[in-house]
Amino acid sequence: MKTILVRYKVKPELADENQRLIEQVFAQLARDKPDGLRYQSFRLADGVSFMHLATRGGEADESPLMKVEAFRAFLAGIKDRCVEPPVQTEVKAIGRYDGL
């Protein structure tokens, strides 16, 4: 498994548009249900910072997200929306608890 954390900050006037594009990604994921992917996205308390956490299983070199049309549409304008560009970091899980 490989887990990637991405964090960035958008222009205040584009924060709602960024969220709308992310919501479209989740709508397509709900419809298509791609295998081998765990994906979460967060809007931070400042309202303009976003964080994405994607985990893919198996040995695939490319994330299943890259096959999602709505995700590619989201990526298409990300540089223009950002004031701080996306920083991608590979992370390793230590543990997980789902008590909700």
N, CA, C and O atoms as CSV, one atom per row, in Angstrom:
chain,resi,resn,atom,element,x,y,z
A,1,MET,N,N,0.834,-1.178,0.000
A,1,MET,CA,C,0.000,0.000,0.000
A,1,MET,C,C,0.879,1.241,0.000
A,1,MET,O,O,1.980,1.248,0.550
A,2,LYS,N,N,0.372,2.276,-0.621
A,2,LYS,CA,C,1.080,3.543,-0.678
A,2,LYS,C,C,0.089,4.642,-0.308
A,2,LYS,O,O,-1.011,4.703,-0.858
A,3,THR,N,N,0.482,5.514,0.628
A,3,THR,CA,C,-0.378,6.607,1.060
A,3,THR,C,C,0.318,7.928,0.787
A,3,THR,O,O,1.481,8.127,1.138
A,4,ILE,N,N,-0.423,8.825,0.152
A,4,ILE,CA,C,0.088,10.142,-0.208
A,4,ILE,C,C,-0.758,11.206,0.477
A,4,ILE,O,O,-1.988,11.154,0.438
A,5,LEU,N,N,-0.094,12.170,1.105
A,5,LEU,CA,C,-0.734,13.324,1.720
A,5,LEU,C,C,-0.377,14.543,0.877
A,5,LEU,O,O,0.794,14.778,0.578
A,6,VAL,N,N,-1.393,15.316,0.496
A,6,VAL,CA,C,-1.184,16.527,-0.298
A,6,VAL,C,C,-1.829,17.685,0.442
A,6,VAL,O,O,-2.969,17.598,0.899
A,7,ARG,N,N,-1.068,18.783,0.550
A,7,ARG,CA,C,-1.591,19.962,1.237
A,7,ARG,C,C,-1.267,21.197,0.398
A,7,ARG,O,O,-0.188,21.300,-0.185
A,8,TYR,N,N,-2.227,22.141,0.346
A,8,TYR,CA,C,-2.045,23.361,-0.434
A,8,TYR,C,C,-3.018,24.429,0.055
A,8,TYR,O,O,-3.927,24.150,0.836
A,9,LYS,N,N,-2.810,25.662,-0.420
A,9,LYS,CA,C,-3.671,26.778,-0.047
A,9,LYS,C,C,-4.141,27.470,-1.330
A,9,LYS,O,O,-3.348,27.731,-2.234
A,10,VAL,N,N,-5.440,27.760,-1.390
A,10,VAL,CA,C,-6.007,28.404,-2.573
A,10,VAL,C,C,-6.303,29.873,-2.302
A,10,VAL,O,O,-6.316,30.320,-1.155
A,11,LYS,N,N,-6.538,30.613,-3.379
A,11,LYS,CA,C,-6.949,32.010,-3.275
A,11,LYS,C,C,-8.320,32.043,-2.602
A,11,LYS,O,O,-9.179,31.224,-2.928
A,12,PRO,N,N,-8.541,32.967,-1.675
A,12,PRO,CA,C,-9.814,33.000,-0.934
A,12,PRO,C,C,-11.047,33.004,-1.823
A,12,PRO,O,O,-12.038,32.348,-1.505
A,13,GLU,N,N,-11.001,33.725,-2.919
A,13,GLU,CA,C,-12.159,33.808,-3.803
A,13,GLU,C,C,-12.399,32.534,-4.608
A,13,GLU,O,O,-13.428,32.408,-5.272
A,14,LEU,N,N,-11.461,31.587,-4.559
A,14,LEU,CA,C,-11.601,30.321,-5.292
A,14,LEU,C,C,-11.765,29.114,-4.372
A,14,LEU,O,O,-11.824,27.980,-4.848
A,15,ALA,N,N,-11.840,29.342,-3.070
A,15,ALA,CA,C,-11.943,28.235,-2.119
A,15,ALA,C,C,-13.241,27.442,-2.308
A,15,ALA,O,O,-13.215,26.212,-2.290
A,16,ASP,N,N,-14.362,28.124,-2.487
A,16,ASP,CA,C,-15.628,27.408,-2.684
A,16,ASP,C,C,-15.627,26.633,-3.994
A,16,ASP,O,O,-16.161,25.526,-4.060
A,17,GLU,N,N,-15.030,27.206,-5.040
A,17,GLU,CA,C,-14.925,26.508,-6.327
A,17,GLU,C,C,-14.049,25.272,-6.177
A,17,GLU,O,O,-14.369,24.220,-6.732
A,18,ASN,N,N,-12.958,25.379,-5.440
A,18,ASN,CA,C,-12.088,24.231,-5.206
A,18,ASN,C,C,-12.856,23.118,-4.499
A,18,ASN,O,O,-12.751,21.947,-4.866
A,19,GLN,N,N,-13.624,23.494,-3.486
A,19,GLN,CA,C,-14.434,22.505,-2.774
A,19,GLN,C,C,-15.456,21.865,-3.699
A,19,GLN,O,O,-15.671,20.654,-3.635
A,20,ARG,N,N,-16.094,22.664,-4.567
A,20,ARG,CA,C,-17.083,22.124,-5.505
A,20,ARG,C,C,-16.437,21.076,-6.420
A,20,ARG,O,O,-17.026,20.027,-6.679
A,21,LEU,N,N,-15.242,21.364,-6.901
A,21,LEU,CA,C,-14.540,20.409,-7.763
A,21,LEU,C,C,-14.200,19.124,-7.011
A,21,LEU,O,O,-14.295,18.031,-7.570
A,22,ILE,N,N,-13.808,19.251,-5.754
A,22,ILE,CA,C,-13.522,18.067,-4.935
A,22,ILE,C,C,-14.798,17.252,-4.733
A,22,ILE,O,O,-14.773,16.025,-4.825
A,23,GLU,N,N,-15.893,17.920,-4.464
A,23,GLU,CA,C,-17.172,17.220,-4.287
A,23,GLU,C,C,-17.571,16.461,-5.548
A,23,GLU,O,O,-18.184,15.396,-5.459
A,24,GLN,N,N,-17.232,16.994,-6.719
A,24,GLN,CA,C,-17.510,16.285,-7.972
A,24,GLN,C,C,-16.674,15.011,-8.069
A,24,GLN,O,O,-17.131,14.001,-8.606
A,25,VAL,N,N,-15.456,15.064,-7.551
A,25,VAL,CA,C,-14.612,13.856,-7.525
A,25,VAL,C,C,-15.287,12.782,-6.678
A,25,VAL,O,O,-15.377,11.626,-7.090
A,26,PHE,N,N,-15.761,13.167,-5.492
A,26,PHE,CA,C,-16.407,12.186,-4.616
A,26,PHE,C,C,-17.712,11.670,-5.205
A,26,PHE,O,O,-18.063,10.509,-4.994
A,27,ALA,N,N,-18.430,12.502,-5.932
A,27,ALA,CA,C,-19.661,12.048,-6.598
A,27,ALA,C,C,-19.330,10.982,-7.645
A,27,ALA,O,O,-20.026,9.972,-7.748
A,28,GLN,N,N,-18.267,11.209,-8.419
A,28,GLN,CA,C,-17.889,10.207,-9.416
A,28,GLN,C,C,-17.354,8.948,-8.751
A,28,GLN,O,O,-17.641,7.843,-9.210
A,29,LEU,N,N,-16.585,9.092,-7.684
A,29,LEU,CA,C,-16.104,7.905,-6.967
A,29,LEU,C,C,-17.273,7.079,-6.436
A,29,LEU,O,O,-17.230,5.850,-6.479
A,30,ALA,N,N,-18.308,7.738,-5.940
A,30,ALA,CA,C,-19.483,7.028,-5.427
A,30,ALA,C,C,-20.191,6.269,-6.551
A,30,ALA,O,O,-20.728,5.183,-6.332
A,31,ARG,N,N,-20.187,6.840,-7.742
A,31,ARG,CA,C,-20.828,6.172,-8.888
A,31,ARG,C,C,-19.977,5.026,-9.412
A,31,ARG,O,O,-20.480,3.927,-9.646
A,32,ASP,N,N,-18.682,5.287,-9.595
A,32,ASP,CA,C,-17.795,4.325,-10.274
A,32,ASP,C,C,-17.217,3.272,-9.340
A,32,ASP,O,O,-16.914,2.162,-9.780
A,33,LYS,N,N,-17.059,3.596,-8.063
A,33,LYS,CA,C,-16.536,2.680,-7.053
A,33,LYS,C,C,-15.237,1.971,-7.492
A,33,LYS,O,O,-15.198,0.743,-7.560
A,34,PRO,N,N,-14.179,2.743,-7.787
A,34,PRO,CA,C,-12.935,2.089,-8.198
A,34,PRO,C,C,-12.325,1.268,-7.068
A,34,PRO,O,O,-12.346,1.674,-5.906
A,35,ASP,N,N,-11.789,0.125,-7.421
A,35,ASP,CA,C,-11.134,-0.752,-6.453
A,35,ASP,C,C,-9.745,-0.230,-6.110
A,35,ASP,O,O,-9.128,0.500,-6.886
A,36,GLY,N,N,-9.274,-0.615,-4.949
A,36,GLY,CA,C,-7.896,-0.348,-4.566
A,36,GLY,C,C,-7.604,1.084,-4.172
A,36,GLY,O,O,-6.469,1.542,-4.303
A,37,LEU,N,N,-8.625,1.811,-3.685
A,37,LEU,CA,C,-8.435,3.220,-3.356
A,37,LEU,C,C,-9.175,3.581,-2.083
A,37,LEU,O,O,-10.339,3.225,-1.900
A,38,ARG,N,N,-8.485,4.293,-1.208
A,38,ARG,CA,C,-9.106,4.965,-0.058
A,38,ARG,C,C,-8.734,6.425,-0.216
A,38,ARG,O,O,-7.555,6.747,-0.367
A,39,TYR,N,N,-9.727,7.327,-0.186
A,39,TYR,CA,C,-9.476,8.735,-0.473
A,39,TYR,C,C,-10.283,9.606,0.469
A,39,TYR,O,O,-11.480,9.391,0.661
A,40,GLN,N,N,-9.623,10.585,1.053
A,40,GLN,CA,C,-10.277,11.562,1.919
A,40,GLN,C,C,-9.773,12.942,1.548
A,40,GLN,O,O,-8.640,13.105,1.094
A,41,SER,N,N,-10.633,13.939,1.748
A,41,SER,CA,C,-10.240,15.311,1.489
A,41,SER,C,C,-10.784,16.184,2.608
A,41,SER,O,O,-11.874,15.939,3.124
A,42,PHE,N,N,-10.017,17.208,2.982
A,42,PHE,CA,C,-10.381,18.071,4.105
A,42,PHE,C,C,-10.183,19.531,3.725
A,42,PHE,O,O,-9.227,19.881,3.032
A,43,ARG,N,N,-11.100,20.378,4.188
A,43,ARG,CA,C,-10.922,21.826,4.115
A,43,ARG,C,C,-10.564,22.260,5.526
A,43,ARG,O,O,-11.329,22.028,6.462
A,44,LEU,N,N,-9.417,22.884,5.682
A,44,LEU,CA,C,-8.935,23.244,7.004
A,44,LEU,C,C,-9.692,24.451,7.563
A,44,LEU,O,O,-10.412,25.137,6.837
A,45,ALA,N,N,-9.521,24.694,8.848
A,45,ALA,CA,C,-10.283,25.717,9.569
A,45,ALA,C,C,-10.090,27.120,9.005
A,45,ALA,O,O,-10.968,27.967,9.166
A,46,ASP,N,N,-8.970,27.385,8.355
A,46,ASP,CA,C,-8.759,28.723,7.790
A,46,ASP,C,C,-9.609,28.977,6.552
A,46,ASP,O,O,-9.694,30.111,6.079
A,47,GLY,N,N,-10.237,27.930,6.024
A,47,GLY,CA,C,-11.137,28.058,4.883
A,47,GLY,C,C,-10.477,28.065,3.524
A,47,GLY,O,O,-11.165,27.960,2.509
A,48,VAL,N,N,-9.161,28.186,3.477
A,48,VAL,CA,C,-8.462,28.255,2.191
A,48,VAL,C,C,-7.392,27.172,2.021
A,48,VAL,O,O,-6.823,27.026,0.940
A,49,SER,N,N,-7.122,26.426,3.073
A,49,SER,CA,C,-6.154,25.328,2.996
A,49,SER,C,C,-6.908,24.016,2.863
A,49,SER,O,O,-7.954,23.808,3.477
A,50,PHE,N,N,-6.348,23.141,2.045
A,50,PHE,CA,C,-6.967,21.842,1.782
A,50,PHE,C,C,-5.924,20.760,1.959
A,50,PHE,O,O,-4.727,20.981,1.776
A,51,MET,N,N,-6.411,19.580,2.320
A,51,MET,CA,C,-5.548,18.429,2.502
A,51,MET,C,C,-6.269,17.213,1.911
A,51,MET,O,O,-7.468,17.024,2.117
A,52,HIS,N,N,-5.523,16.403,1.181
A,52,HIS,CA,C,-6.050,15.176,0.590
A,52,HIS,C,C,-5.178,14.025,1.069
A,52,HIS,O,O,-3.958,14.151,1.173
A,53,LEU,N,N,-5.820,12.910,1.355
A,53,LEU,CA,C,-5.117,11.712,1.787
A,53,LEU,C,C,-5.604,10.564,0.914
A,53,LEU,O,O,-6.779,10.200,0.951
A,54,ALA,N,N,-4.697,10.001,0.133
A,54,ALA,CA,C,-5.053,8.924,-0.788
A,54,ALA,C,C,-4.182,7.707,-0.514
A,54,ALA,O,O,-2.957,7.807,-0.433
A,55,THR,N,N,-4.829,6.564,-0.374
A,55,THR,CA,C,-4.130,5.299,-0.190
A,55,THR,C,C,-4.539,4.369,-1.305
A,55,THR,O,O,-5.724,4.194,-1.590
A,56,ARG,N,N,-3.550,3.780,-1.928
A,56,ARG,CA,C,-3.855,2.799,-2.977
A,56,ARG,C,C,-3.226,1.468,-2.602
A,56,ARG,O,O,-2.129,1.407,-2.047
A,57,GLY,N,N,-3.936,0.427,-2.916
A,57,GLY,CA,C,-3.451,-0.912,-2.637
A,57,GLY,C,C,-2.715,-1.478,-3.833
A,57,GLY,O,O,-2.674,-0.865,-4.900
A,58,GLY,N,N,-2.141,-2.635,-3.650
A,58,GLY,CA,C,-1.483,-3.328,-4.746
A,58,GLY,C,C,-0.170,-2.702,-5.148
A,58,GLY,O,O,0.405,-1.889,-4.423
A,59,GLU,N,N,0.282,-3.090,-6.296
A,59,GLU,CA,C,1.589,-2.663,-6.792
A,59,GLU,C,C,1.497,-1.673,-7.943
A,59,GLU,O,O,2.511,-1.380,-8.576
A,60,ALA,N,N,0.317,-1.154,-8.230
A,60,ALA,CA,C,0.146,-0.240,-9.353
A,60,ALA,C,C,1.021,0.998,-9.174
A,60,ALA,O,O,1.120,1.546,-8.076
A,61,ASP,N,N,1.654,1.433,-10.265
A,61,ASP,CA,C,2.485,2.630,-10.229
A,61,ASP,C,C,1.649,3.897,-10.214
A,61,ASP,O,O,2.068,4.918,-9.670
A,62,GLU,N,N,0.463,3.832,-10.812
A,62,GLU,CA,C,-0.387,5.009,-10.924
A,62,GLU,C,C,-1.605,4.872,-10.021
A,62,GLU,O,O,-2.194,3.797,-9.904
A,63,SER,N,N,-1.966,5.966,-9.395
A,63,SER,CA,C,-3.141,5.977,-8.527
A,63,SER,C,C,-4.409,5.772,-9.338
A,63,SER,O,O,-4.521,6.296,-10.447
A,64,PRO,N,N,-5.376,5.012,-8.803
A,64,PRO,CA,C,-6.674,4.877,-9.478
A,64,PRO,C,C,-7.359,6.229,-9.661
A,64,PRO,O,O,-8.220,6.363,-10.530
A,65,LEU,N,N,-6.997,7.231,-8.862
A,65,LEU,CA,C,-7.584,8.564,-9.011
A,65,LEU,C,C,-7.323,9.153,-10.394
A,65,LEU,O,O,-8.152,9.895,-10.920
A,66,MET,N,N,-6.189,8.829,-10.975
A,66,MET,CA,C,-5.843,9.387,-12.279
A,66,MET,C,C,-6.774,8.909,-13.388
A,66,MET,O,O,-6.790,9.484,-14.476
A,67,LYS,N,N,-7.538,7.875,-13.121
A,67,LYS,CA,C,-8.509,7.373,-14.098
A,67,LYS,C,C,-9.883,8.010,-13.916
A,67,LYS,O,O,-10.795,7.748,-14.699
A,68,VAL,N,N,-10.036,8.836,-12.897
A,68,VAL,CA,C,-11.318,9.469,-12.590
A,68,VAL,C,C,-11.373,10.821,-13.303
A,68,VAL,O,O,-10.583,11.720,-13.014
A,69,GLU,N,N,-12.304,10.949,-14.224
A,69,GLU,CA,C,-12.414,12.162,-15.043
A,69,GLU,C,C,-12.561,13.418,-14.181
A,69,GLU,O,O,-11.921,14.434,-14.457
A,70,ALA,N,N,-13.390,13.358,-13.150
A,70,ALA,CA,C,-13.603,14.523,-12.286
A,70,ALA,C,C,-12.315,14.907,-11.552
A,70,ALA,O,O,-12.088,16.089,-11.297
A,71,PHE,N,N,-11.481,13.944,-11.213
A,71,PHE,CA,C,-10.211,14.248,-10.562
A,71,PHE,C,C,-9.265,14.937,-11.536
A,71,PHE,O,O,-8.563,15.879,-11.169
A,72,ARG,N,N,-9.246,14.466,-12.773
A,72,ARG,CA,C,-8.412,15.124,-13.781
A,72,ARG,C,C,-8.896,16.551,-14.028
A,72,ARG,O,O,-8.079,17.444,-14.250
A,73,ALA,N,N,-10.208,16.782,-13.993
A,73,ALA,CA,C,-10.752,18.137,-14.143
A,73,ALA,C,C,-10.335,19.001,-12.953
A,73,ALA,O,O,-9.999,20.173,-13.127
A,74,PHE,N,N,-10.356,18.441,-11.765
A,74,PHE,CA,C,-9.904,19.144,-10.563
A,74,PHE,C,C,-8.442,19.560,-10.707
A,74,PHE,O,O,-8.087,20.697,-10.396
A,75,LEU,N,N,-7.595,18.648,-11.177
A,75,LEU,CA,C,-6.168,18.937,-11.320
A,75,LEU,C,C,-5.875,19.969,-12.400
A,75,LEU,O,O,-4.888,20.699,-12.313
A,76,ALA,N,N,-6.722,20.030,-13.408
A,76,ALA,CA,C,-6.463,20.884,-14.570
A,76,ALA,C,C,-6.224,22.346,-14.190
A,76,ALA,O,O,-5.369,22.995,-14.793
A,77,GLY,N,N,-6.939,22.872,-13.228
A,77,GLY,CA,C,-6.781,24.275,-12.873
A,77,GLY,C,C,-6.188,24.520,-11.510
A,77,GLY,O,O,-6.259,25.639,-11.003
A,78,ILE,N,N,-5.606,23.509,-10.900
A,78,ILE,CA,C,-5.147,23.646,-9.517
A,78,ILE,C,C,-4.078,24.730,-9.375
A,78,ILE,O,O,-4.093,25.465,-8.387
A,79,LYS,N,N,-3.166,24.850,-10.312
A,79,LYS,CA,C,-2.098,25.854,-10.203
A,79,LYS,C,C,-2.669,27.263,-10.194
A,79,LYS,O,O,-2.180,28.127,-9.466
A,80,ASP,N,N,-3.699,27.501,-10.997
A,80,ASP,CA,C,-4.316,28.827,-11.060
A,80,ASP,C,C,-5.101,29.161,-9.797
A,80,ASP,O,O,-5.263,30.335,-9.464
A,81,ARG,N,N,-5.593,28.138,-9.087
A,81,ARG,CA,C,-6.368,28.374,-7.866
A,81,ARG,C,C,-5.491,28.577,-6.639
A,81,ARG,O,O,-5.959,29.101,-5.628
A,82,CYS,N,N,-4.239,28.173,-6.710
A,82,CYS,CA,C,-3.390,28.132,-5.517
A,82,CYS,C,C,-2.593,29.410,-5.276
A,82,CYS,O,O,-2.163,30.088,-6.209
A,83,VAL,N,N,-2.412,29.715,-3.989
A,83,VAL,CA,C,-1.419,30.708,-3.563
A,83,VAL,C,C,-0.215,29.993,-2.954
A,83,VAL,O,O,0.888,30.538,-2.926
A,84,GLU,N,N,-0.428,28.784,-2.472
A,84,GLU,CA,C,0.652,27.891,-2.051
A,84,GLU,C,C,0.442,26.587,-2.785
A,84,GLU,O,O,-0.569,25.919,-2.568
A,85,PRO,N,N,1.376,26.201,-3.656
A,85,PRO,CA,C,1.170,25.029,-4.493
A,85,PRO,C,C,1.088,23.729,-3.689
A,85,PRO,O,O,1.557,23.661,-2.553
A,86,PRO,N,N,0.496,22.713,-4.285
A,86,PRO,CA,C,0.397,21.424,-3.606
A,86,PRO,C,C,1.774,20.851,-3.266
A,86,PRO,O,O,2.690,20.836,-4.089
A,87,VAL,N,N,1.881,20.384,-2.031
A,87,VAL,CA,C,3.071,19.674,-1.574
A,87,VAL,C,C,2.641,18.241,-1.296
A,87,VAL,O,O,1.751,17.984,-0.484
A,88,GLN,N,N,3.285,17.327,-1.980
A,88,GLN,CA,C,2.938,15.902,-1.877
A,88,GLN,C,C,3.989,15.185,-1.044
A,88,GLN,O,O,5.189,15.342,-1.268
A,89,THR,N,N,3.521,14.393,-0.078
A,89,THR,CA,C,4.403,13.651,0.803
A,89,THR,C,C,3.895,12.224,0.941
A,89,THR,O,O,2.709,12.006,1.191
A,90,GLU,N,N,4.778,11.265,0.782
A,90,GLU,CA,C,4.385,9.883,1.053
A,90,GLU,C,C,4.461,9.664,2.556
A,90,GLU,O,O,5.456,10.011,3.192
A,91,VAL,N,N,3.408,9.086,3.118
A,91,VAL,CA,C,3.356,8.830,4.551
A,91,VAL,C,C,3.119,7.346,4.790
A,91,VAL,O,O,2.580,6.642,3.935
A,92,LYS,N,N,3.526,6.888,5.950
A,92,LYS,CA,C,3.308,5.488,6.328
A,92,LYS,C,C,2.419,5.451,7.560
A,92,LYS,O,O,2.709,6.092,8.570
A,93,ALA,N,N,1.348,4.703,7.465
A,93,ALA,CA,C,0.408,4.591,8.578
A,93,ALA,C,C,1.041,3.819,9.727
A,93,ALA,O,O,1.722,2.814,9.524
A,94,ILE,N,N,0.804,4.307,10.923
A,94,ILE,CA,C,1.245,3.606,12.137
A,94,ILE,C,C,0.085,2.818,12.706
A,94,ILE,O,O,0.267,1.709,13.207
A,95,GLY,N,N,-1.091,3.379,12.631
A,95,GLY,CA,C,-2.283,2.714,13.137
A,95,GLY,C,C,-3.514,3.434,12.658
A,95,GLY,O,O,-3.440,4.532,12.107
A,96,ARG,N,N,-4.647,2.801,12.875
A,96,ARG,CA,C,-5.932,3.374,12.483
A,96,ARG,C,C,-6.995,2.861,13.431
A,96,ARG,O,O,-7.045,1.672,13.745
A,97,TYR,N,N,-7.836,3.761,13.879
A,97,TYR,CA,C,-8.950,3.383,14.737
A,97,TYR,C,C,-10.195,4.000,14.166
A,97,TYR,O,O,-10.224,5.205,13.916
A,98,ASP,N,N,-11.233,3.210,13.949
A,98,ASP,CA,C,-12.517,3.681,13.446
A,98,ASP,C,C,-13.586,3.409,14.485
A,98,ASP,O,O,-14.316,2.422,14.387
A,99,GLY,N,N,-13.683,4.268,15.470
A,99,GLY,CA,C,-14.641,4.069,16.543
A,99,GLY,C,C,-15.925,4.858,16.380
A,99,GLY,O,O,-16.737,4.919,17.303
A,100,LEU,N,N,-16.119,5.460,15.223
A,100,LEU,CA,C,-17.329,6.250,15.016
A,100,LEU,C,C,-18.485,5.405,14.550
A,100,LEU,O,O,-19.579,5.923,14.330
